[in-house]
């Protein structure tokens, strides 16, 4: 077995051992950041330059994305989970950088929003790690 296959096997075993609650964070985060980006992009391309409308669309689409039950749609086997994790992780690297361009016109505000989205994403990830472990211990 070569090194790449061994690394994939270790990663697949590790991700396969995650609970559904821990793993579902990544697709849910894609929805919570991706759906607002798509909605704001569509409104922006239709000619809407109103910051108020973009913020309203952002809030509504975040709530709609958070309501989607991702845990029911997750793959059960380790191989597809590893692939889905890799795709979600790659997309999550770029979504916090794209979304602020639709919410505000000024570059300084975009940079602050970008940092804020990264911090929120990091905070939610850490909270997910902390609370997922506590749920399993109490059950």
FIVEXMI-932808 format. One record per residue (C-alpha): chain; x, y, z; residue in one letter; residue number from 1. Coordinates in steps of 0.05 Angstrom, whole numbers, plus 5000, padded with zeros to 4 digits. Last residue first. Example, Ala and Ser with C-alpha at 12.3 -4.5 7.8 and 13.67 -1.06 7.14 Angstrom:
residues 2
<site chaine="A" X="5273" Y="4979" Z="5143" residu="S" num="2"/>
<site chaine="A" X="5246" Y="4910" Z="5156" residu="A" num="1"/>
***
This chain:
residues 139
<site chaine="A" X="4462" Y="5194" Z="5537" residu="X" num="139"/>
<site chaine="A" X="4500" Y="5246" Z="5578" residu="X" num="138"/>
<site chaine="A" X="4568" Y="5228" Z="5549" residu="X" num="137"/>
<site chaine="A" X="4543" Y="5229" Z="5478" residu="X" num="136"/>
<site chaine="A" X="4512" Y="5298" Z="5486" residu="X" num="135"/>
<site chaine="A" X="4576" Y="5324" Z="5519" residu="X" num="134"/>
<site chaine="A" X="4619" Y="5303" Z="5460" residu="X" num="133"/>
<site chaine="A" X="4573" Y="5337" Z="5410" residu="X" num="132"/>
<site chaine="A" X="4572" Y="5400" Z="5453" residu="X" num="131"/>
<site chaine="A" X="4647" Y="5412" Z="5451" residu="X" num="130"/>
<site chaine="A" X="4660" Y="5394" Z="5378" residu="X" num="129"/>
<site chaine="A" X="4599" Y="5433" Z="5355" residu="X" num="128"/>
<site chaine="A" X="4619" Y="5493" Z="5398" residu="X" num="127"/>
<site chaine="A" X="4689" Y="5491" Z="5366" residu="X" num="126"/>
<site chaine="A" X="4658" Y="5490" Z="5297" residu="X" num="125"/>
<site chaine="A" X="4609" Y="5545" Z="5314" residu="X" num="124"/>
<site chaine="A" X="4665" Y="5589" Z="5340" residu="X" num="123"/>
<site chaine="A" X="4708" Y="5576" Z="5278" residu="X" num="122"/>
<site chaine="A" X="4650" Y="5593" Z="5232" residu="X" num="121"/>
<site chaine="A" X="4635" Y="5656" Z="5271" residu="X" num="120"/>
<site chaine="A" X="4708" Y="5676" Z="5270" residu="X" num="119"/>
<site chaine="A" X="4713" Y="5665" Z="5195" residu="X" num="118"/>
<site chaine="A" X="4648" Y="5703" Z="5184" residu="X" num="117"/>
<site chaine="A" X="4674" Y="5762" Z="5226" residu="X" num="116"/>
<site chaine="A" X="4740" Y="5763" Z="5189" residu="X" num="115"/>
<site chaine="A" X="4703" Y="5767" Z="5122" residu="X" num="114"/>
<site chaine="A" X="4656" Y="5819" Z="5150" residu="X" num="113"/>
<site chaine="A" X="4715" Y="5862" Z="5170" residu="X" num="112"/>
<site chaine="A" X="4746" Y="5854" Z="5101" residu="X" num="111"/>
<site chaine="A" X="4680" Y="5871" Z="5067" residu="X" num="110"/>
<site chaine="A" X="4673" Y="5932" Z="5111" residu="X" num="109"/>
<site chaine="A" X="4741" Y="5956" Z="5089" residu="X" num="108"/>
<site chaine="A" X="4725" Y="5940" Z="5016" residu="X" num="107"/>
<site chaine="A" X="4662" Y="5983" Z="5016" residu="X" num="106"/>
<site chaine="A" X="4603" Y="5957" Z="4976" residu="X" num="105"/>
<site chaine="A" X="4569" Y="5913" Z="5028" residu="X" num="104"/>
<site chaine="A" X="4530" Y="5848" Z="5031" residu="X" num="103"/>
<site chaine="A" X="4547" Y="5817" Z="4964" residu="X" num="102"/>
<site chaine="A" X="4623" Y="5821" Z="4971" residu="X" num="101"/>
<site chaine="A" X="4615" Y="5796" Z="5043" residu="X" num="100"/>
<site chaine="A" X="4594" Y="5727" Z="5018" residu="X" num="99"/>
<site chaine="A" X="4655" Y="5709" Z="4977" residu="X" num="98"/>
<site chaine="A" X="4710" Y="5705" Z="5030" residu="X" num="97"/>
<site chaine="A" X="4669" Y="5666" Z="5080" residu="X" num="96"/>
<site chaine="A" X="4651" Y="5617" Z="5024" residu="X" num="95"/>
<site chaine="A" X="4723" Y="5601" Z="5003" residu="X" num="94"/>
<site chaine="A" X="4753" Y="5554" Z="5056" residu="X" num="93"/>
<site chaine="A" X="4684" Y="5526" Z="5069" residu="X" num="92"/>
<site chaine="A" X="4682" Y="5499" Z="4998" residu="X" num="91"/>
<site chaine="A" X="4745" Y="5460" Z="5009" residu="X" num="90"/>
<site chaine="A" X="4721" Y="5432" Z="5075" residu="X" num="89"/>
<site chaine="A" X="4654" Y="5412" Z="5045" residu="X" num="88"/>
<site chaine="A" X="4687" Y="5375" Z="4987" residu="X" num="87"/>
<site chaine="A" X="4737" Y="5339" Z="5032" residu="X" num="86"/>
<site chaine="A" X="4682" Y="5321" Z="5082" residu="X" num="85"/>
<site chaine="A" X="4637" Y="5294" Z="5027" residu="X" num="84"/>
<site chaine="A" X="4694" Y="5249" Z="5002" residu="X" num="83"/>
<site chaine="A" X="4708" Y="5224" Z="5072" residu="X" num="82"/>
<site chaine="A" X="4634" Y="5212" Z="5085" residu="X" num="81"/>
<site chaine="A" X="4628" Y="5174" Z="5018" residu="X" num="80"/>
<site chaine="A" X="4684" Y="5127" Z="5041" residu="X" num="79"/>
<site chaine="A" X="4663" Y="5120" Z="5114" residu="X" num="78"/>
<site chaine="A" X="4593" Y="5092" Z="5100" residu="X" num="77"/>
<site chaine="A" X="4530" Y="5123" Z="5129" residu="X" num="76"/>
<site chaine="A" X="4518" Y="5180" Z="5079" residu="X" num="75"/>
<site chaine="A" X="4483" Y="5240" Z="5109" residu="X" num="74"/>
<site chaine="A" X="4413" Y="5261" Z="5087" residu="X" num="73"/>
<site chaine="A" X="4377" Y="5255" Z="5155" residu="X" num="72"/>
<site chaine="A" X="4431" Y="5295" Z="5190" residu="X" num="71"/>
<site chaine="A" X="4420" Y="5353" Z="5142" residu="X" num="70"/>
<site chaine="A" X="4351" Y="5372" Z="5168" residu="X" num="69"/>
<site chaine="A" X="4342" Y="5440" Z="5132" residu="X" num="68"/>
<site chaine="A" X="4320" Y="5493" Z="5182" residu="X" num="67"/>
<site chaine="A" X="4389" Y="5526" Z="5185" residu="X" num="66"/>
<site chaine="A" X="4385" Y="5539" Z="5110" residu="X" num="65"/>
<site chaine="A" X="4319" Y="5576" Z="5116" residu="X" num="64"/>
<site chaine="A" X="4345" Y="5618" Z="5174" residu="X" num="63"/>
<site chaine="A" X="4407" Y="5636" Z="5135" residu="X" num="62"/>
<site chaine="A" X="4364" Y="5651" Z="5073" residu="X" num="61"/>
<site chaine="A" X="4320" Y="5700" Z="5112" residu="X" num="60"/>
<site chaine="A" X="4380" Y="5736" Z="5143" residu="X" num="59"/>
<site chaine="A" X="4418" Y="5743" Z="5077" residu="X" num="58"/>
<site chaine="A" X="4356" Y="5765" Z="5039" residu="X" num="57"/>
<site chaine="A" X="4345" Y="5820" Z="5090" residu="X" num="56"/>
<site chaine="A" X="4419" Y="5840" Z="5087" residu="X" num="55"/>
<site chaine="A" X="4416" Y="5843" Z="5011" residu="X" num="54"/>
<site chaine="A" X="4352" Y="5884" Z="5013" residu="X" num="53"/>
<site chaine="A" X="4383" Y="5934" Z="5061" residu="X" num="52"/>
<site chaine="A" X="4446" Y="5939" Z="5020" residu="X" num="51"/>
<site chaine="A" X="4405" Y="5958" Z="4959" residu="X" num="50"/>
<site chaine="A" X="4444" Y="5944" Z="4894" residu="X" num="49"/>
<site chaine="A" X="4389" Y="5902" Z="4863" residu="X" num="48"/>
<site chaine="A" X="4403" Y="5894" Z="4789" residu="X" num="47"/>
<site chaine="A" X="4382" Y="5822" Z="4776" residu="X" num="46"/>
<site chaine="A" X="4454" Y="5802" Z="4784" residu="X" num="45"/>
<site chaine="A" X="4455" Y="5827" Z="4856" residu="X" num="44"/>
<site chaine="A" X="4391" Y="5790" Z="4873" residu="X" num="43"/>
<site chaine="A" X="4420" Y="5725" Z="4845" residu="X" num="42"/>
<site chaine="A" X="4486" Y="5736" Z="4882" residu="X" num="41"/>
<site chaine="A" X="4448" Y="5750" Z="4947" residu="X" num="40"/>
<site chaine="A" X="4409" Y="5686" Z="4939" residu="X" num="39"/>
<site chaine="A" X="4470" Y="5645" Z="4921" residu="X" num="38"/>
<site chaine="A" X="4513" Y="5673" Z="4978" residu="X" num="37"/>
<site chaine="A" X="4455" Y="5665" Z="5027" residu="X" num="36"/>
<site chaine="A" X="4449" Y="5592" Z="5007" residu="X" num="35"/>
<site chaine="A" X="4524" Y="5580" Z="5012" residu="X" num="34"/>
<site chaine="A" X="4537" Y="5604" Z="5083" residu="X" num="33"/>
<site chaine="A" X="4483" Y="5567" Z="5121" residu="X" num="32"/>
<site chaine="A" X="4482" Y="5510" Z="5070" residu="X" num="31"/>
<site chaine="A" X="4557" Y="5499" Z="5072" residu="X" num="30"/>
<site chaine="A" X="4555" Y="5503" Z="5148" residu="X" num="29"/>
<site chaine="A" X="4501" Y="5449" Z="5148" residu="X" num="28"/>
<site chaine="A" X="4544" Y="5405" Z="5103" residu="X" num="27"/>
<site chaine="A" X="4603" Y="5413" Z="5152" residu="X" num="26"/>
<site chaine="A" X="4565" Y="5409" Z="5218" residu="X" num="25"/>
<site chaine="A" X="4533" Y="5343" Z="5198" residu="X" num="24"/>
<site chaine="A" X="4597" Y="5306" Z="5217" residu="X" num="23"/>
<site chaine="A" X="4594" Y="5323" Z="5291" residu="X" num="22"/>
<site chaine="A" X="4520" Y="5308" Z="5298" residu="X" num="21"/>
<site chaine="A" X="4524" Y="5245" Z="5257" residu="X" num="20"/>
<site chaine="A" X="4578" Y="5218" Z="5303" residu="X" num="19"/>
<site chaine="A" X="4649" Y="5213" Z="5278" residu="X" num="18"/>
<site chaine="A" X="4680" Y="5144" Z="5271" residu="X" num="17"/>
<site chaine="A" X="4676" Y="5145" Z="5195" residu="X" num="16"/>
<site chaine="A" X="4717" Y="5210" Z="5196" residu="X" num="15"/>
<site chaine="A" X="4775" Y="5175" Z="5231" residu="X" num="14"/>
<site chaine="A" X="4771" Y="5112" Z="5190" residu="X" num="13"/>
<site chaine="A" X="4769" Y="5152" Z="5125" residu="X" num="12"/>
<site chaine="A" X="4827" Y="5195" Z="5146" residu="X" num="11"/>
<site chaine="A" X="4869" Y="5134" Z="5164" residu="X" num="10"/>
<site chaine="A" X="4850" Y="5099" Z="5099" residu="X" num="9"/>
<site chaine="A" X="4864" Y="5162" Z="5058" residu="X" num="8"/>
<site chaine="A" X="4932" Y="5169" Z="5091" residu="X" num="7"/>
<site chaine="A" X="4948" Y="5096" Z="5076" residu="X" num="6"/>
<site chaine="A" X="4925" Y="5103" Z="5004" residu="X" num="5"/>
<site chaine="A" X="4969" Y="5163" Z="4994" residu="X" num="4"/>
<site chaine="A" X="5029" Y="5129" Z="5026" residu="X" num="3"/>
<site chaine="A" X="5028" Y="5068" Z="4982" residu="X" num="2"/>
<site chaine="A" X="5000" Y="5000" Z="5000" residu="X" num="1"/>
***
